[in-house]
Amino acid sequence: MIGVEITPKSSRVINTLAFLLENGSSFAHQLSQIMNMDSREVYPMLKTWILKGVVTVSKQGRRNVYSISQKFKSLISSVVKKYSYKGREFIIAKAKERYKRFLGRDPDPEVLAVIEYFVDKALSGNPYVQGSQNESVAELLARVLNISLYDINEILRELVQANILYVWRNRKARLDSSLTA
């Protein structure tokens, strides 16, 4: 097994990896159109994946040609399928609908940020968000999502009440598996 974590956080990276899988290789100009950015910003955006060996860069004249490394193609293929943003959006829509059914209102942007965090975590292959000895799940989420600890505690309580999350003693939490099934 290859010891590289493959959990893209950006839809730009996911769409780019999917495009490279489908087309084999691409110039920065083509990728910049997919990523909706200037072609000079493509390399910095993919640098993490280049350093991990997932994306390779070769030269054709003065232009960079990007492709997915042969040894990562099957792994990236499964990650792209699993992390497809159609699937992600479907899970988020199911969570929103469940939230509204149980609590009688639409989730606000902070609640959506927490739901999206747990959906991304579930799609990354490890559905658990774990606190540490020094930091609870709520404190971790408050720090990562830049939301007040008080608000995070209220959000977690509501998401548990709506059967969207399971939380164990504020040390471990995960998205309800029926949302991802």
C-alpha positions in Angstrom: 0.0 0.0 0.0 1.3 3.4 -0.9 1.7 5.7 2.2 0.3 8.9 0.7 -2.9 10.5 1.9 -5.1 11.3 -1.0 -7.8 13.6 0.4 -8.3 16.7 -1.8 -10.1 19.5 0.0 -10.8 21.6 -3.1 -13.3 21.1 -5.8 -10.7 22.6 -8.2 -8.2 19.9 -7.4 -10.9 17.1 -7.7 -12.1 18.5 -11.0 -8.5 18.8 -12.2 -7.6 15.2 -11.2 -10.8 13.9 -12.9 -9.8 15.9 -16.1 -6.3 14.5 -16.0 -7.6 10.9 -15.5 -9.9 11.3 -18.5 -7.5 13.1 -20.8 -4.1 11.6 -19.8 -2.2 14.9 -19.8 -2.8 18.6 -20.1 -1.1 22.0 -20.4 -1.4 24.5 -17.6 -3.7 26.6 -19.9 -6.3 23.9 -20.2 -6.1 23.2 -16.4 -6.4 26.9 -15.6 -9.8 26.9 -17.4 -11.1 24.0 -15.4 -9.7 25.5 -12.2 -11.0 29.0 -13.1 -7.7 30.7 -12.4 -4.7 32.1 -14.3 -2.4 29.5 -15.8 0.5 30.8 -13.7 -1.5 29.7 -10.6 -1.9 26.1 -11.7 1.5 24.8 -10.5 1.2 26.4 -7.0 -2.3 24.9 -6.7 -1.0 21.4 -7.6 2.4 21.6 -5.9 1.3 19.5 -2.9 0.1 16.7 -5.3 3.3 17.1 -7.4 5.5 16.7 -4.3 3.5 13.6 -3.2 4.2 12.2 -6.6 0.5 12.0 -7.6 0.8 14.5 -10.4 3.8 14.6 -12.7 5.1 17.6 -14.6 7.1 17.3 -17.8 8.2 20.0 -20.2 7.2 20.4 -23.8 9.3 23.3 -25.0 8.8 26.0 -22.3 5.3 24.7 -21.3 4.5 22.4 -18.4 2.5 19.2 -19.2 0.7 17.8 -16.2 -0.4 14.2 -15.9 -1.3 11.7 -13.1 1.6 9.4 -12.1 1.0 5.8 -13.4 1.3 4.3 -9.9 -1.5 6.5 -8.6 -4.0 6.2 -11.5 -6.2 3.5 -9.9 -6.1 5.1 -6.5 -7.0 8.6 -7.9 -9.7 7.0 -10.0 -11.4 5.5 -6.9 -10.9 8.8 -5.0 -12.4 10.9 -7.8 -15.4 8.5 -8.0 -15.9 8.5 -4.2 -15.3 12.2 -3.9 -17.3 13.2 -6.9 -18.9 16.5 -6.1 -22.3 15.3 -7.4 -22.1 12.7 -4.6 -20.9 15.3 -2.2 -23.7 17.7 -3.1 -26.3 14.8 -2.8 -25.1 14.0 0.7 -25.2 17.6 1.8 -28.7 18.0 0.3 -29.9 14.9 2.3 -28.4 16.3 5.5 -30.1 19.7 4.8 -33.4 18.0 4.3 -33.0 15.9 7.5 -32.1 19.0 9.4 -35.2 20.8 8.2 -37.4 17.8 8.9 -36.2 17.4 12.5 -35.6 21.1 13.5 -38.2 22.8 11.3 -35.8 25.3 9.7 -33.1 25.5 7.1 -29.5 25.2 8.3 -27.6 28.5 8.5 -24.1 29.0 6.9 -22.2 27.9 10.0 -24.3 24.7 10.3 -23.6 24.1 6.6 -19.9 24.5 7.2 -19.9 21.9 9.9 -22.0 19.5 7.8 -19.7 20.0 4.8 -16.6 19.4 7.0 -18.1 16.0 8.1 -19.2 15.1 4.6 -15.7 15.8 3.3 -14.2 13.8 6.2 -16.5 10.8 5.4 -15.7 11.0 1.7 -12.0 11.1 2.4 -12.1 7.5 3.7 -11.9 8.2 7.5 -15.3 9.4 8.7 -14.2 10.1 12.2 -13.3 13.5 13.6 -11.3 12.9 16.8 -10.3 15.2 19.5 -7.2 14.7 21.4 -6.3 14.6 25.1 -6.0 18.4 25.1 -8.8 19.3 22.6 -12.4 18.2 22.3 -14.1 17.7 18.9 -16.0 21.0 19.5 -12.7 22.8 20.2 -11.1 21.2 17.1 -14.1 22.3 14.9 -14.1 25.8 16.4 -10.4 26.1 15.5 -10.5 24.6 12.1 -13.8 26.3 10.9 -13.2 29.5 12.7 -16.6 29.5 14.5 -17.0 30.3 18.1 -16.9 27.4 20.6 -20.3 28.3 21.9 -21.8 28.2 18.4 -20.1 24.9 17.6 -21.5 23.3 20.7 -25.0 24.4 19.8 -24.5 23.2 16.2 -23.3 19.8 17.3 -26.2 19.5 19.7 -28.6 20.3 16.8 -26.9 17.9 14.4 -27.1 15.1 16.9 -30.8 15.9 17.5 -31.4 15.8 13.8 -29.7 12.4 13.5 -27.0 13.8 11.2 -24.0 13.3 13.6 -23.0 10.9 16.3 -20.8 12.3 19.0 -19.1 10.2 21.6 -18.2 12.1 24.8 -17.1 15.1 22.7 -13.9 13.1 21.8 -15.1 11.5 18.6 -17.8 12.3 16.0 -18.9 11.1 12.6 -21.6 11.7 10.1 -24.6 9.3 10.3 -23.7 6.5 7.9 -27.2 6.4 6.4 -26.5 9.8 4.7 -23.6 8.3 2.7 -25.3 5.0 1.9 
